[in-house]
Amino acid sequence: MFVLEQEEYKREGIEWTFIDFGMDLQQCIDLIEKPMGILSILEEESMFPKATDKTFEDKLNANHLGKSPNFRKPAPPKPGCQPGHFALAHYAGVVSYNITGWLEKNKDPLNDTVVDQFKKGTNKLLVEIFADHPGQSGGAADAGGKGGRGKKGGGFATVSSSYKEQLNNLMTTLKSTQPHFVRCIIPNEMKQPGVIDSHLVMHQLTCNGVLEGIRICRKGFPNRMVYPDFKLRYKILAPAAAEKESDPKKCAGVILENVGLDPDKYRLGHTKVFFRAGVLGQMEELRDDRLSKIIGWLQAYIRGYISRKEFKKLQDQRLALLVIQRSLRKYMKLRSWPWWKMWTRVKPLLNVANIEDELRRLEEEVEKVNAALEREEKLRKELEALNSKLLAEKTSLLQSLEGEKGSLSSIQERAAKLAAQKSDLESQLSETQERLTQEEDARNQLFQQKKKLEQENAGLKKDVEDLELAIQKSDQDKASKDHQIRNLNDEIAHQDELINKLNKEKKLSGETAQKTAEELQAAEDKINHLNKVKNKLEQTLDELEDSLEREKKLRGDIEKGKRKTEGDLKLTQEAVSDLERNKKELEQTIQRKDKELASLTAKLEDEQALVGKQQKQIKELQSRIEELEEEVEAERQARAKAEKQRADLARELEELGERLEEAGGATSAQIELNKKREAEMSKLRRDLEEANIQHEATLANLRKKHNDAVVEMGDQIDQLNKLKTKAEKDKCQFLCELNDTRASLDHISNEKAQTEKIYKQVQHQLNEVQGKLDETNRTLNDFDAAKKKLSIENSDLLRQLEEAESQVSQLAKIKISLTT
């Protein structure tokens, strides 16, 4: 994982400096796998019949202890745990290993031939048990018969060799494929639901390499896309420049330049374009904005076309209504004009038509028809040009939108879902509050860890002070030992002088005192023994001086580790204070956003209530318009009925007039009847005219009310559209601010993870210092034991010196007695 990503950068020709994210992990791999490594020594020891775990440990220490930085002595075991025999320093930490029983487990005494016979046997139970056992197969046996067996021949394969072979096969498979890793993280060691041990999780993420993988993603280019796919998806951001470039790679470079993206955030490889983390999301946002603008322009054009068409229709209807009204008014005036009445009576009697007037009328009608035909032809051409223009625009829009997953229906669906985003925002706010609560719990936990770390630091300081006192006491013991050794050396020199003097006296008196000679021989033997003791004490003194030098060096290392630990603790405290400050700022921001959200929610509810009210008014006006239309229809029916009655009366009047003309000189009674009939007709005409005038006034009033209602509803709709646009703008602004708040929360989470990593490092250093302190305590215990041993030897030497002095005094007495 640490290498494949960077190797792809090299293959694509991207300028990249190789970074060792594994932190010298190859040294640890070489220590395990290479010749004379741990697995090689384990396999070698498994072949020797008299090898034991102790010989295996000795060989490991002889080959690697002090020679490889990854091979170390094990730390002291925790209470209840088995002691380790050696430790390996991985990049994620130091791991101790207990090798008890490794040789026996590694031998795996089942022979491959035996396993193969079990697999081929007739006993189904044995065949099932050994089905997955790595024994030889039929093909391998045949190959062994032809070209010889493998490196083990007829012997057995160890577990370590099988493991190395499986690991090599796994690495070959990983290098030939594109692996995707699934990390299984244990939340806690108590097997309890809903409990997450953050230190345990962070430790697993560190050991699994997940944190290093995140570092690679941050420093590298985690997102990539082949050039044809990139061109197909993002050419909408620069359509003119993209159409000019046929090469997908050059087209991708032109698109990125037109977008204005920072060149450091992307790289152009041989077959792919690489992006840093988060850049592909920015590209998607730019693409969404561009699509929104195009679809908005298209919707505006369509709405404008529909509105113009409806407006033209209303204008035509208005002109038609004016023409009809004018015609009706003229007809109403002509109906009561006497000359028109006479014309209506005379016209049926006129059988000869005025041909010239008819021709002139026909010519005028032909001219009007020709003019109308020309206008229609011109309008048809304009409409055809407009239709072709719209078809071309439609084709260009379809080409620009080709390959796009989003469509107008999806945009409309997204617009329809805006009403549901309020609940989503409320759920997101609750999630933010829950995350804030979790951050508060994490801060309290971090504060407790800080207090615990301070207590451990105080205990560590106390241990260092105790160690300093022990070293001072050791120095004092050394000084006293040096003084005792000097006294012993002086005493031994004095004894040498006495021995020389006694040797001279022995030569003079040797022949005369055999018993004295034997005692002198015994004294010489004691003196030789004292010389050996002296040499041994001098050797012990040298060893104590070397140990003292090592203790001084160890003390310097402990002091250095102590200073480093204090510095790391100070950095951790500063990081914790920064996190607390950021948390307070974030809490203030969230409170401010909550207030804004509450105000926006209230405003939105008010606007929704206003919209409901306006919709209710619109429904009432529509129902009122329907009622008015029904009244107009009733008035029309009444008017048609009145017109029919008027026609009937006019026909009766004409019939009466004809009968009067036929009757000639009628009687006075008939004349009075005619006058009465004419008075009734005049009254009926007046009533009909008054009813028509009243109906026209009512119709005009209804039209005026209808127009006023339509204008009022249009103003209300415009006001509602403005309010809706403003609400959507406020909602978008709030969403942007909410995204910023989420980004701040993610940044604080990252800082928290970094702080926990620093805390783990400080904890690790404290553990190392504790191990060194334990080792120092063991060294001091060894010094105490050596001190006790030296004290015992010193007492023996003093006793022997006293005995020698008594013997010397006896020899002196014997000498004096012999001389006398």
Buried (B, 14 or more C-beta within 10 A) or exposed (E): BBEEBBEBBEEBEBEBEEEEBBEEBEBBEEBBBEEEBBBBBBBBBBEEEEBEBEEBBEBBBEBBEEEBEBBBBBBBEEEEEEEBBBBBBBBBBBEBBBBEEBBEEBBBEBBBBEBBEBBEEEEEEBEEEBEEEBBBEEEBBEBBEEEEBEEEEEEBBBBBBEEBEEEEEEEEEEEEEEEEEEEEEEBEEEEEEEEEBBEBBBBBBBBBBBBBBBBBBEEBBBBBBEBEBBBBBBBBBBBEBBEEBEEBBBBBBBBBEBBEBEEEBBBBBEEBBBBBBEBBEEBEEBBEEBBEEBBEEBEEEEEEEEEEEEEEEEEEEEEEEEEEEEEEEEEEEEBEEEEEBEEEEEEEEEEEEEEEEEEEEEEEEEEEEEEEEEEEEEEEEEEEEEEEEEEEEEEEBEEBBEEBEBEEEEBEEEEEEEEEEBEEBEEBBEEBEEBBEEBEEBBEEBEEBBEEBEEBBEEBEEBBEEBEEBBEEBEEBBEEBEEBBEEBEEBBEEBEEBBEEBEEBBEEBEEEBEEBBEBBEEBBEBBEEBEEBBEEBEEBBEEBEEBBEEBEEBBEBBEEBBEEBBEBBEEBEEBBEEBEEBBEEBEEBBEEBEEBBEEBEEBBEEBEEBBEEBEEBBEEBEEEBEEBEEEBEEBEEEBEEBEEEBEEBBEEBEEBBEEBEEEEEEEEEEEEBBEEBEEEBEEBBEEBBEBBEEBBEBBEEBEEBBEEBEEEBEEBEEEBEEBEEEBEEBBEEBBEBBEEBBEBBEEBBEBBBEBBBBBBEBBEBBEBBBBBBEBBBEBBEEBBEBBEEBEEBBEEBEEBBEEBBEBBEEBBEBBEEEEE
